Amino acid sequence: MKAPLTTGTGYILWLAMFIGICGIHRFYAGKWVSGAIWLLTGGLCGVGQVVDLFLMESIIEEGNRNRR
C-alpha cells in the first residue's frame, strides 16, 4: 500500500512557484494534465496558483482517493 499524500508536502511544493516552477503540487497529487498546464503557463499567470492555495486540501484528498 502506498503512503498517503500529505497537505503539508503539497504546500511546500506549491511554494516552488517563487523560484519559477508552478504546478509541481499538482503532479504530486496525480493531476498530470493540469500540472503540465500550470507548468507551461506559469500557474495560469499566477491566478491558478493563488486559487490552489485555498483548494490544496481538496486537491490532496482527491489525490489520495484516486490512489486507493
Predicted model as a PDB file, atoms N, CA, C, CB and O in Angstrom, pLDDT in the B-factor column:
MODEL        1                                                                  
ATOM      1  N   MET A   1       0.840  -1.184   0.000  1.00 68.00           N  
ATOM      2  CA  MET A   1       0.000   0.000   0.000  1.00 68.00           C  
ATOM      3  C   MET A   1       0.881   1.242   0.000  1.00 68.00           C  
ATOM      4  CB  MET A   1      -0.953   0.001   1.216  1.00 68.00           C  
ATOM      5  O   MET A   1       1.874   1.310   0.725  1.00 68.00           O  
ATOM      6  N   LYS A   2       0.517   2.208  -0.806  1.00 82.00           N  
ATOM      7  CA  LYS A   2       1.281   3.444  -0.900  1.00 82.00           C  
ATOM      8  C   LYS A   2       0.987   4.351   0.285  1.00 82.00           C  
ATOM      9  CB  LYS A   2       0.971   4.167  -2.212  1.00 82.00           C  
ATOM     10  O   LYS A   2      -0.119   4.349   0.826  1.00 82.00           O  
ATOM     11  N   ALA A   3       1.990   5.127   0.681  1.00 87.00           N  
ATOM     12  CA  ALA A   3       1.800   6.087   1.768  1.00 87.00           C  
ATOM     13  C   ALA A   3       0.875   7.203   1.286  1.00 87.00           C  
ATOM     14  CB  ALA A   3       3.169   6.667   2.252  1.00 87.00           C  
ATOM     15  O   ALA A   3       0.949   7.606   0.125  1.00 87.00           O  
ATOM     16  N   PRO A   4       0.009   7.705   2.160  1.00 91.00           N  
ATOM     17  CA  PRO A   4      -0.911   8.763   1.736  1.00 91.00           C  
ATOM     18  C   PRO A   4      -0.176  10.075   1.462  1.00 91.00           C  
ATOM     19  CB  PRO A   4      -1.986   8.983   2.800  1.00 91.00           C  
ATOM     20  O   PRO A   4       0.864  10.363   2.054  1.00 91.00           O  
ATOM     21  N   LEU A   5      -0.747  10.858   0.550  1.00 93.00           N  
ATOM     22  CA  LEU A   5      -0.218  12.182   0.260  1.00 93.00           C  
ATOM     23  C   LEU A   5      -0.536  13.095   1.444  1.00 93.00           C  
ATOM     24  CB  LEU A   5      -0.813  12.752  -1.072  1.00 93.00           C  
ATOM     25  O   LEU A   5      -1.555  12.914   2.110  1.00 93.00           O  
ATOM     26  N   THR A   6       0.323  14.065   1.706  1.00 94.00           N  
ATOM     27  CA  THR A   6       0.070  14.970   2.819  1.00 94.00           C  
ATOM     28  C   THR A   6      -0.100  16.399   2.315  1.00 94.00           C  
ATOM     29  CB  THR A   6       1.210  14.895   3.845  1.00 94.00           C  
ATOM     30  O   THR A   6       0.533  16.824   1.348  1.00 94.00           O  
ATOM     31  N   THR A   7      -0.973  17.121   3.003  1.00 94.00           N  
ATOM     32  CA  THR A   7      -1.237  18.506   2.640  1.00 94.00           C  
ATOM     33  C   THR A   7       0.001  19.367   2.843  1.00 94.00           C  
ATOM     34  CB  THR A   7      -2.403  19.057   3.455  1.00 94.00           C  
ATOM     35  O   THR A   7       0.257  20.277   2.055  1.00 94.00           O  
ATOM     36  N   GLY A   8       0.769  19.094   3.887  1.00 95.00           N  
ATOM     37  CA  GLY A   8       1.981  19.863   4.154  1.00 95.00           C  
ATOM     38  C   GLY A   8       2.970  19.796   3.004  1.00 95.00           C  
ATOM     39  O   GLY A   8       3.555  20.809   2.621  1.00 95.00           O  
ATOM     40  N   THR A   9       3.156  18.614   2.460  1.00 95.00           N  
ATOM     41  CA  THR A   9       4.052  18.463   1.312  1.00 95.00           C  
ATOM     42  C   THR A   9       3.487  19.211   0.103  1.00 95.00           C  
ATOM     43  CB  THR A   9       4.261  16.964   0.973  1.00 95.00           C  
ATOM     44  O   THR A   9       4.238  19.805  -0.670  1.00 95.00           O  
ATOM     45  N   GLY A  10       2.174  19.179  -0.054  1.00 95.00           N  
ATOM     46  CA  GLY A  10       1.540  19.914  -1.148  1.00 95.00           C  
ATOM     47  C   GLY A  10       1.823  21.404  -1.058  1.00 95.00           C  
ATOM     48  O   GLY A  10       2.122  22.048  -2.064  1.00 95.00           O  
ATOM     49  N   TYR A  11       1.727  21.958   0.161  1.00 95.00           N  
ATOM     50  CA  TYR A  11       2.012  23.386   0.346  1.00 95.00           C  
ATOM     51  C   TYR A  11       3.486  23.700   0.090  1.00 95.00           C  
ATOM     52  CB  TYR A  11       1.625  23.826   1.763  1.00 95.00           C  
ATOM     53  O   TYR A  11       3.808  24.736  -0.492  1.00 95.00           O  
ATOM     54  N   ILE A  12       4.363  22.827   0.515  1.00 95.00           N  
ATOM     55  CA  ILE A  12       5.795  23.054   0.268  1.00 95.00           C  
ATOM     56  C   ILE A  12       6.073  23.058  -1.232  1.00 95.00           C  
ATOM     57  CB  ILE A  12       6.656  21.968   0.972  1.00 95.00           C  
ATOM     58  O   ILE A  12       6.827  23.899  -1.721  1.00 95.00           O  
ATOM     59  N   LEU A  13       5.468  22.124  -1.962  1.00 95.00           N  
ATOM     60  CA  LEU A  13       5.645  22.089  -3.409  1.00 95.00           C  
ATOM     61  C   LEU A  13       4.987  23.293  -4.078  1.00 95.00           C  
ATOM     62  CB  LEU A  13       5.071  20.795  -3.981  1.00 95.00           C  
ATOM     63  O   LEU A  13       5.467  23.773  -5.105  1.00 95.00           O  
ATOM     64  N   TRP A  14       3.891  23.781  -3.501  1.00 94.00           N  
ATOM     65  CA  TRP A  14       3.246  24.986  -4.025  1.00 94.00           C  
ATOM     66  C   TRP A  14       4.206  26.170  -3.965  1.00 94.00           C  
ATOM     67  CB  TRP A  14       1.956  25.301  -3.235  1.00 94.00           C  
ATOM     68  O   TRP A  14       4.200  27.024  -4.851  1.00 94.00           O  
ATOM     69  N   LEU A  15       5.031  26.219  -2.917  1.00 94.00           N  
ATOM     70  CA  LEU A  15       5.983  27.315  -2.750  1.00 94.00           C  
ATOM     71  C   LEU A  15       7.042  27.363  -3.847  1.00 94.00           C  
ATOM     72  CB  LEU A  15       6.657  27.199  -1.412  1.00 94.00           C  
ATOM     73  O   LEU A  15       7.733  28.371  -3.990  1.00 94.00           O  
ATOM     74  N   ALA A  16       7.177  26.293  -4.621  1.00 93.00           N  
ATOM     75  CA  ALA A  16       8.143  26.288  -5.718  1.00 93.00           C  
ATOM     76  C   ALA A  16       7.828  27.361  -6.747  1.00 93.00           C  
ATOM     77  CB  ALA A  16       8.174  24.924  -6.388  1.00 93.00           C  
ATOM     78  O   ALA A  16       8.677  27.694  -7.573  1.00 93.00           O  
ATOM     79  N   MET A  17       6.616  27.906  -6.707  1.00 92.00           N  
ATOM     80  CA  MET A  17       6.261  28.981  -7.639  1.00 92.00           C  
ATOM     81  C   MET A  17       7.166  30.193  -7.465  1.00 92.00           C  
ATOM     82  CB  MET A  17       4.803  29.392  -7.445  1.00 92.00           C  
ATOM     83  O   MET A  17       7.368  30.957  -8.409  1.00 92.00           O  
ATOM     84  N   PHE A  18       7.714  30.374  -6.263  1.00 93.00           N  
ATOM     85  CA  PHE A  18       8.568  31.526  -6.005  1.00 93.00           C  
ATOM     86  C   PHE A  18       9.942  31.397  -6.660  1.00 93.00           C  
ATOM     87  CB  PHE A  18       8.732  31.717  -4.517  1.00 93.00           C  
ATOM     88  O   PHE A  18      10.686  32.374  -6.747  1.00 93.00           O  
ATOM     89  N   ILE A  19      10.275  30.195  -7.118  1.00 92.00           N  
ATOM     90  CA  ILE A  19      11.517  30.035  -7.881  1.00 92.00           C  
ATOM     91  C   ILE A  19      11.203  29.743  -9.350  1.00 92.00           C  
ATOM     92  CB  ILE A  19      12.385  28.898  -7.280  1.00 92.00           C  
ATOM     93  O   ILE A  19      12.072  29.315 -10.109  1.00 92.00           O  
ATOM     94  N   GLY A  20       9.943  29.983  -9.737  1.00 90.00           N  
ATOM     95  CA  GLY A  20       9.555  29.890 -11.132  1.00 90.00           C  
ATOM     96  C   GLY A  20       9.046  28.551 -11.599  1.00 90.00           C  
ATOM     97  O   GLY A  20       8.898  28.342 -12.804  1.00 90.00           O  
ATOM     98  N   ILE A  21       8.771  27.633 -10.691  1.00 93.00           N  
ATOM     99  CA  ILE A  21       8.272  26.308 -11.077  1.00 93.00           C  
ATOM    100  C   ILE A  21       6.850  26.165 -10.541  1.00 93.00           C  
ATOM    101  CB  ILE A  21       9.202  25.158 -10.530  1.00 93.00           C  
ATOM    102  O   ILE A  21       6.656  25.894  -9.356  1.00 93.00           O  
ATOM    103  N   CYS A  22       5.880  26.343 -11.389  1.00 94.00           N  
ATOM    104  CA  CYS A  22       4.479  26.252 -10.986  1.00 94.00           C  
ATOM    105  C   CYS A  22       3.906  24.885 -11.329  1.00 94.00           C  
ATOM    106  CB  CYS A  22       3.654  27.355 -11.658  1.00 94.00           C  
ATOM    107  O   CYS A  22       4.313  24.269 -12.314  1.00 94.00           O  
ATOM    108  N   GLY A  23       2.968  24.411 -10.527  1.00 94.00           N  
ATOM    109  CA  GLY A  23       2.242  23.182 -10.826  1.00 94.00           C  
ATOM    110  C   GLY A  23       2.829  21.914 -10.253  1.00 94.00           C  
ATOM    111  O   GLY A  23       2.242  20.847 -10.431  1.00 94.00           O  
ATOM    112  N   ILE A  24       3.947  21.976  -9.581  1.00 95.00           N  
ATOM    113  CA  ILE A  24       4.569  20.765  -9.039  1.00 95.00           C  
ATOM    114  C   ILE A  24       3.635  20.082  -8.040  1.00 95.00           C  
ATOM    115  CB  ILE A  24       5.917  21.103  -8.365  1.00 95.00           C  
ATOM    116  O   ILE A  24       3.599  18.854  -7.962  1.00 95.00           O  
ATOM    117  N   HIS A  25       2.882  20.872  -7.277  1.00 95.00           N  
ATOM    118  CA  HIS A  25       1.946  20.291  -6.310  1.00 95.00           C  
ATOM    119  C   HIS A  25       0.858  19.485  -7.017  1.00 95.00           C  
ATOM    120  CB  HIS A  25       1.310  21.395  -5.449  1.00 95.00           C  
ATOM    121  O   HIS A  25       0.341  18.525  -6.446  1.00 95.00           O  
ATOM    122  N   ARG A  26       0.502  19.855  -8.238  1.00 96.00           N  
ATOM    123  CA  ARG A  26      -0.499  19.105  -8.989  1.00 96.00           C  
ATOM    124  C   ARG A  26       0.060  17.774  -9.489  1.00 96.00           C  
ATOM    125  CB  ARG A  26      -1.008  19.935 -10.165  1.00 96.00           C  
ATOM    126  O   ARG A  26      -0.649  16.768  -9.492  1.00 96.00           O  
ATOM    127  N   PHE A  27       1.310  17.760  -9.908  1.00 96.00           N  
ATOM    128  CA  PHE A  27       1.950  16.493 -10.272  1.00 96.00           C  
ATOM    129  C   PHE A  27       1.974  15.562  -9.067  1.00 96.00           C  
ATOM    130  CB  PHE A  27       3.388  16.731 -10.800  1.00 96.00           C  
ATOM    131  O   PHE A  27       1.704  14.368  -9.198  1.00 96.00           O  
ATOM    132  N   TYR A  28       2.295  16.103  -7.892  1.00 95.00           N  
ATOM    133  CA  TYR A  28       2.347  15.321  -6.651  1.00 95.00           C  
ATOM    134  C   TYR A  28       0.992  14.677  -6.363  1.00 95.00           C  
ATOM    135  CB  TYR A  28       2.775  16.215  -5.465  1.00 95.00           C  
ATOM    136  O   TYR A  28       0.930  13.539  -5.896  1.00 95.00           O  
ATOM    137  N   ALA A  29      -0.090  15.402  -6.639  1.00 95.00           N  
ATOM    138  CA  ALA A  29      -1.433  14.884  -6.359  1.00 95.00           C  
ATOM    139  C   ALA A  29      -1.968  13.989  -7.477  1.00 95.00           C  
ATOM    140  CB  ALA A  29      -2.389  16.036  -6.135  1.00 95.00           C  
ATOM    141  O   ALA A  29      -3.094  13.499  -7.391  1.00 95.00           O  
ATOM    142  N   GLY A  30      -1.169  13.772  -8.527  1.00 94.00           N  
ATOM    143  CA  GLY A  30      -1.585  12.880  -9.600  1.00 94.00           C  
ATOM    144  C   GLY A  30      -2.369  13.565 -10.697  1.00 94.00           C  
ATOM    145  O   GLY A  30      -2.940  12.891 -11.555  1.00 94.00           O  
ATOM    146  N   LYS A  31      -2.413  14.883 -10.694  1.00 95.00           N  
ATOM    147  CA  LYS A  31      -3.130  15.641 -11.731  1.00 95.00           C  
ATOM    148  C   LYS A  31      -2.129  16.043 -12.809  1.00 95.00           C  
ATOM    149  CB  LYS A  31      -3.845  16.911 -11.128  1.00 95.00           C  
ATOM    150  O   LYS A  31      -1.679  17.188 -12.854  1.00 95.00           O  
ATOM    151  N   TRP A  32      -1.786  15.096 -13.672  1.00 96.00           N  
ATOM    152  CA  TRP A  32      -0.714  15.276 -14.644  1.00 96.00           C  
ATOM    153  C   TRP A  32      -1.051  16.320 -15.709  1.00 96.00           C  
ATOM    154  CB  TRP A  32      -0.403  13.958 -15.308  1.00 96.00           C  
ATOM    155  O   TRP A  32      -0.192  17.126 -16.065  1.00 96.00           O  
ATOM    156  N   VAL A  33      -2.264  16.321 -16.216  1.00 97.00           N  
ATOM    157  CA  VAL A  33      -2.624  17.249 -17.287  1.00 97.00           C  
ATOM    158  C   VAL A  33      -2.629  18.682 -16.774  1.00 97.00           C  
ATOM    159  CB  VAL A  33      -3.998  16.890 -17.873  1.00 97.00           C  
ATOM    160  O   VAL A  33      -2.007  19.560 -17.373  1.00 97.00           O  
ATOM    161  N   SER A  34      -3.332  18.925 -15.662  1.00 95.00           N  
ATOM    162  CA  SER A  34      -3.370  20.293 -15.138  1.00 95.00           C  
ATOM    163  C   SER A  34      -1.997  20.705 -14.608  1.00 95.00           C  
ATOM    164  CB  SER A  34      -4.430  20.416 -14.022  1.00 95.00           C  
ATOM    165  O   SER A  34      -1.659  21.888 -14.646  1.00 95.00           O  
ATOM    166  N   GLY A  35      -1.215  19.772 -14.126  1.00 95.00           N  
ATOM    167  CA  GLY A  35       0.151  20.090 -13.702  1.00 95.00           C  
ATOM    168  C   GLY A  35       0.990  20.588 -14.862  1.00 95.00           C  
ATOM    169  O   GLY A  35       1.757  21.539 -14.717  1.00 95.00           O  
ATOM    170  N   ALA A  36       0.845  19.941 -16.024  1.00 96.00           N  
ATOM    171  CA  ALA A  36       1.582  20.379 -17.210  1.00 96.00           C  
ATOM    172  C   ALA A  36       1.108  21.750 -17.674  1.00 96.00           C  
ATOM    173  CB  ALA A  36       1.428  19.358 -18.343  1.00 96.00           C  
ATOM    174  O   ALA A  36       1.913  22.584 -18.090  1.00 96.00           O  
ATOM    175  N   ILE A  37      -0.201  21.981 -17.602  1.00 96.00           N  
ATOM    176  CA  ILE A  37      -0.739  23.290 -17.981  1.00 96.00           C  
ATOM    177  C   ILE A  37      -0.201  24.366 -17.043  1.00 96.00           C  
ATOM    178  CB  ILE A  37      -2.289  23.276 -17.957  1.00 96.00           C  
ATOM    179  O   ILE A  37       0.217  25.428 -17.503  1.00 96.00           O  
ATOM    180  N   TRP A  38      -0.204  24.113 -15.747  1.00 95.00           N  
ATOM    181  CA  TRP A  38       0.317  25.074 -14.763  1.00 95.00           C  
ATOM    182  C   TRP A  38       1.804  25.339 -15.018  1.00 95.00           C  
ATOM    183  CB  TRP A  38       0.104  24.547 -13.315  1.00 95.00           C  
ATOM    184  O   TRP A  38       2.257  26.481 -14.943  1.00 95.00           O  
ATOM    185  N   LEU A  39       2.547  24.295 -15.316  1.00 95.00           N  
ATOM    186  CA  LEU A  39       3.981  24.427 -15.553  1.00 95.00           C  
ATOM    187  C   LEU A  39       4.268  25.285 -16.783  1.00 95.00           C  
ATOM    188  CB  LEU A  39       4.617  23.051 -15.717  1.00 95.00           C  
ATOM    189  O   LEU A  39       5.167  26.125 -16.762  1.00 95.00           O  
ATOM    190  N   LEU A  40       3.508  25.074 -17.847  1.00 96.00           N  
ATOM    191  CA  LEU A  40       3.750  25.785 -19.104  1.00 96.00           C  
ATOM    192  C   LEU A  40       3.200  27.210 -19.130  1.00 96.00           C  
ATOM    193  CB  LEU A  40       3.153  25.011 -20.233  1.00 96.00           C  
ATOM    194  O   LEU A  40       3.657  28.037 -19.918  1.00 96.00           O  
ATOM    195  N   THR A  41       2.208  27.503 -18.261  1.00 96.00           N  
ATOM    196  CA  THR A  41       1.584  28.826 -18.278  1.00 96.00           C  
ATOM    197  C   THR A  41       1.900  29.652 -17.034  1.00 96.00           C  
ATOM    198  CB  THR A  41       0.092  28.682 -18.416  1.00 96.00           C  
ATOM    199  O   THR A  41       1.298  30.705 -16.822  1.00 96.00           O  
ATOM    200  N   GLY A  42       2.824  29.191 -16.222  1.00 93.00           N  
ATOM    201  CA  GLY A  42       3.141  29.929 -15.002  1.00 93.00           C  
ATOM    202  C   GLY A  42       1.992  29.921 -14.013  1.00 93.00           C  
ATOM    203  O   GLY A  42       1.704  30.934 -13.375  1.00 93.00           O  
ATOM    204  N   GLY A  43       1.342  28.782 -13.886  1.00 92.00           N  
ATOM    205  CA  GLY A  43       0.213  28.677 -12.960  1.00 92.00           C  
ATOM    206  C   GLY A  43      -0.960  29.516 -13.415  1.00 92.00           C  
ATOM    207  O   GLY A  43      -1.618  30.179 -12.614  1.00 92.00           O  
ATOM    208  N   LEU A  44      -1.217  29.479 -14.727  1.00 94.00           N  
ATOM    209  CA  LEU A  44      -2.264  30.306 -15.340  1.00 94.00           C  
ATOM    210  C   LEU A  44      -2.035  31.772 -14.994  1.00 94.00           C  
ATOM    211  CB  LEU A  44      -3.673  29.854 -14.871  1.00 94.00           C  
ATOM    212  O   LEU A  44      -2.932  32.474 -14.528  1.00 94.00           O  
ATOM    213  N   CYS A  45      -0.813  32.202 -15.238  1.00 94.00           N  
ATOM    214  CA  CYS A  45      -0.359  33.581 -14.966  1.00 94.00           C  
ATOM    215  C   CYS A  45      -0.474  33.932 -13.482  1.00 94.00           C  
ATOM    216  CB  CYS A  45      -1.176  34.585 -15.798  1.00 94.00           C  
ATOM    217  O   CYS A  45      -0.698  35.089 -13.125  1.00 94.00           O  
ATOM    218  N   GLY A  46      -0.323  32.952 -12.649  1.00 91.00           N  
ATOM    219  CA  GLY A  46      -0.325  33.163 -11.198  1.00 91.00           C  
ATOM    220  C   GLY A  46      -1.692  33.045 -10.559  1.00 91.00           C  
ATOM    221  O   GLY A  46      -1.784  32.786  -9.359  1.00 91.00           O  
ATOM    222  N   VAL A  47      -2.754  33.228 -11.320  1.00 95.00           N  
ATOM    223  CA  VAL A  47      -4.109  33.174 -10.774  1.00 95.00           C  
ATOM    224  C   VAL A  47      -4.440  31.761 -10.287  1.00 95.00           C  
ATOM    225  CB  VAL A  47      -5.134  33.629 -11.833  1.00 95.00           C  
ATOM    226  O   VAL A  47      -4.993  31.594  -9.200  1.00 95.00           O  
ATOM    227  N   GLY A  48      -4.110  30.758 -11.076  1.00 94.00           N  
ATOM    228  CA  GLY A  48      -4.372  29.372 -10.695  1.00 94.00           C  
ATOM    229  C   GLY A  48      -3.588  28.963  -9.463  1.00 94.00           C  
ATOM    230  O   GLY A  48      -4.077  28.190  -8.640  1.00 94.00           O  
ATOM    231  N   GLN A  49      -2.380  29.475  -9.333  1.00 94.00           N  
ATOM    232  CA  GLN A  49      -1.561  29.181  -8.156  1.00 94.00           C  
ATOM    233  C   GLN A  49      -2.229  29.714  -6.891  1.00 94.00           C  
ATOM    234  CB  GLN A  49      -0.151  29.788  -8.312  1.00 94.00           C  
ATOM    235  O   GLN A  49      -2.274  29.027  -5.870  1.00 94.00           O  
ATOM    236  N   VAL A  50      -2.747  30.939  -6.961  1.00 94.00           N  
ATOM    237  CA  VAL A  50      -3.403  31.536  -5.790  1.00 94.00           C  
ATOM    238  C   VAL A  50      -4.667  30.765  -5.449  1.00 94.00           C  
ATOM    239  CB  VAL A  50      -3.736  33.025  -6.044  1.00 94.00           C  
ATOM    240  O   VAL A  50      -4.942  30.527  -4.273  1.00 94.00           O  
ATOM    241  N   VAL A  51      -5.439  30.373  -6.448  1.00 96.00           N  
ATOM    242  CA  VAL A  51      -6.650  29.581  -6.203  1.00 96.00           C  
ATOM    243  C   VAL A  51      -6.278  28.257  -5.559  1.00 96.00           C  
ATOM    244  CB  VAL A  51      -7.431  29.340  -7.518  1.00 96.00           C  
ATOM    245  O   VAL A  51      -6.947  27.811  -4.627  1.00 96.00           O  
ATOM    246  N   ASP A  52      -5.212  27.621  -6.049  1.00 95.00           N  
ATOM    247  CA  ASP A  52      -4.781  26.339  -5.490  1.00 95.00           C  
ATOM    248  C   ASP A  52      -4.346  26.457  -4.035  1.00 95.00           C  
ATOM    249  CB  ASP A  52      -3.646  25.772  -6.313  1.00 95.00           C  
ATOM    250  O   ASP A  52      -4.437  25.484  -3.287  1.00 95.00           O  
ATOM    251  N   LEU A  53      -3.885  27.608  -3.628  1.00 94.00           N  
ATOM    252  CA  LEU A  53      -3.526  27.815  -2.227  1.00 94.00           C  
ATOM    253  C   LEU A  53      -4.717  27.517  -1.325  1.00 94.00           C  
ATOM    254  CB  LEU A  53      -3.031  29.255  -2.000  1.00 94.00           C  
ATOM    255  O   LEU A  53      -4.561  26.935  -0.252  1.00 94.00           O  
ATOM    256  N   PHE A  54      -5.906  27.917  -1.764  1.00 96.00           N  
ATOM    257  CA  PHE A  54      -7.108  27.700  -0.975  1.00 96.00           C  
ATOM    258  C   PHE A  54      -7.749  26.342  -1.220  1.00 96.00           C  
ATOM    259  CB  PHE A  54      -8.101  28.779  -1.265  1.00 96.00           C  
ATOM    260  O   PHE A  54      -8.530  25.871  -0.393  1.00 96.00           O  
ATOM    261  N   LEU A  55      -7.435  25.708  -2.338  1.00 95.00           N  
ATOM    262  CA  LEU A  55      -8.007  24.403  -2.677  1.00 95.00           C  
ATOM    263  C   LEU A  55      -7.078  23.234  -2.372  1.00 95.00           C  
ATOM    264  CB  LEU A  55      -8.369  24.376  -4.130  1.00 95.00           C  
ATOM    265  O   LEU A  55      -7.403  22.091  -2.695  1.00 95.00           O  
ATOM    266  N   MET A  56      -5.936  23.498  -1.758  1.00 96.00           N  
ATOM    267  CA  MET A  56      -4.918  22.466  -1.581  1.00 96.00           C  
ATOM    268  C   MET A  56      -5.453  21.229  -0.855  1.00 96.00           C  
ATOM    269  CB  MET A  56      -3.740  23.034  -0.817  1.00 96.00           C  
ATOM    270  O   MET A  56      -5.166  20.106  -1.268  1.00 96.00           O  
ATOM    271  N   GLU A  57      -6.222  21.416   0.212  1.00 96.00           N  
ATOM    272  CA  GLU A  57      -6.723  20.252   0.954  1.00 96.00           C  
ATOM    273  C   GLU A  57      -7.579  19.353   0.078  1.00 96.00           C  
ATOM    274  CB  GLU A  57      -7.527  20.703   2.168  1.00 96.00           C  
ATOM    275  O   GLU A  57      -7.439  18.131   0.125  1.00 96.00           O  
ATOM    276  N   SER A  58      -8.471  19.945  -0.727  1.00 96.00           N  
ATOM    277  CA  SER A  58      -9.326  19.118  -1.575  1.00 96.00           C  
ATOM    278  C   SER A  58      -8.528  18.461  -2.703  1.00 96.00           C  
ATOM    279  CB  SER A  58     -10.463  19.959  -2.157  1.00 96.00           C  
ATOM    280  O   SER A  58      -8.841  17.340  -3.104  1.00 96.00           O  
ATOM    281  N   ILE A  59      -7.510  19.138  -3.218  1.00 96.00           N  
ATOM    282  CA  ILE A  59      -6.653  18.556  -4.256  1.00 96.00           C  
ATOM    283  C   ILE A  59      -5.937  17.327  -3.711  1.00 96.00           C  
ATOM    284  CB  ILE A  59      -5.624  19.596  -4.769  1.00 96.00           C  
ATOM    285  O   ILE A  59      -5.875  16.296  -4.381  1.00 96.00           O  
ATOM    286  N   ILE A  60      -5.399  17.430  -2.501  1.00 96.00           N  
ATOM    287  CA  ILE A  60      -4.670  16.308  -1.890  1.00 96.00           C  
ATOM    288  C   ILE A  60      -5.631  15.181  -1.514  1.00 96.00           C  
ATOM    289  CB  ILE A  60      -3.893  16.783  -0.640  1.00 96.00           C  
ATOM    290  O   ILE A  60      -5.302  14.009  -1.697  1.00 96.00           O  
ATOM    291  N   GLU A  61      -6.819  15.518  -0.987  1.00 96.00           N  
ATOM    292  CA  GLU A  61      -7.818  14.487  -0.660  1.00 96.00           C  
ATOM    293  C   GLU A  61      -8.215  13.703  -1.910  1.00 96.00           C  
ATOM    294  CB  GLU A  61      -9.070  15.130  -0.015  1.00 96.00           C  
ATOM    295  O   GLU A  61      -8.316  12.477  -1.874  1.00 96.00           O  
ATOM    296  N   GLU A  62      -8.438  14.410  -3.006  1.00 95.00           N  
ATOM    297  CA  GLU A  62      -8.797  13.730  -4.260  1.00 95.00           C  
ATOM    298  C   GLU A  62      -7.643  12.849  -4.739  1.00 95.00           C  
ATOM    299  CB  GLU A  62      -9.171  14.765  -5.357  1.00 95.00           C  
ATOM    300  O   GLU A  62      -7.869  11.741  -5.223  1.00 95.00           O  
ATOM    301  N   GLY A  63      -6.418  13.333  -4.605  1.00 94.00           N  
ATOM    302  CA  GLY A  63      -5.266  12.522  -4.973  1.00 94.00           C  
ATOM    303  C   GLY A  63      -5.177  11.254  -4.150  1.00 94.00           C  
ATOM    304  O   GLY A  63      -4.837  10.193  -4.674  1.00 94.00           O  
ATOM    305  N   ASN A  64      -5.479  11.354  -2.862  1.00 93.00           N  
ATOM    306  CA  ASN A  64      -5.479  10.158  -2.000  1.00 93.00           C  
ATOM    307  C   ASN A  64      -6.583   9.199  -2.382  1.00 93.00           C  
ATOM    308  CB  ASN A  64      -5.629  10.551  -0.534  1.00 93.00           C  
ATOM    309  O   ASN A  64      -6.369   7.987  -2.383  1.00 93.00           O  
ATOM    310  N   ARG A  65      -7.768   9.711  -2.710  1.00 93.00           N  
ATOM    311  CA  ARG A  65      -8.873   8.833  -3.140  1.00 93.00           C  
ATOM    312  C   ARG A  65      -8.511   8.101  -4.426  1.00 93.00           C  
ATOM    313  CB  ARG A  65     -10.172   9.648  -3.345  1.00 93.00           C  
ATOM    314  O   ARG A  65      -8.812   6.917  -4.575  1.00 93.00           O  
ATOM    315  N   ASN A  66      -7.871   8.798  -5.346  1.00 91.00           N  
ATOM    316  CA  ASN A  66      -7.527   8.179  -6.631  1.00 91.00           C  
ATOM    317  C   ASN A  66      -6.406   7.151  -6.486  1.00 91.00           C  
ATOM    318  CB  ASN A  66      -7.115   9.252  -7.637  1.00 91.00           C  
ATOM    319  O   ASN A  66      -6.286   6.256  -7.322  1.00 91.00           O  
ATOM    320  N   ARG A  67      -5.599   7.258  -5.462  1.00 88.00           N  
ATOM    321  CA  ARG A  67      -4.512   6.298  -5.248  1.00 88.00           C  
ATOM    322  C   ARG A  67      -4.987   4.997  -4.640  1.00 88.00           C  
ATOM    323  CB  ARG A  67      -3.460   6.900  -4.366  1.00 88.00           C  
ATOM    324  O   ARG A  67      -4.271   3.997  -4.708  1.00 88.00           O  
ATOM    325  N   ARG A  68      -6.164   4.974  -4.050  1.00 81.00           N  
ATOM    326  CA  ARG A  68      -6.701   3.764  -3.400  1.00 81.00           C  
ATOM    327  C   ARG A  68      -7.220   2.770  -4.380  1.00 81.00           C  
ATOM    328  CB  ARG A  68      -7.791   4.118  -2.446  1.00 81.00           C  
ATOM    329  O   ARG A  68      -7.701   1.707  -3.985  1.00 81.00           O  
TER     330      ARG A  68                                                      
ENDMDL                                                                          
END                                                                             
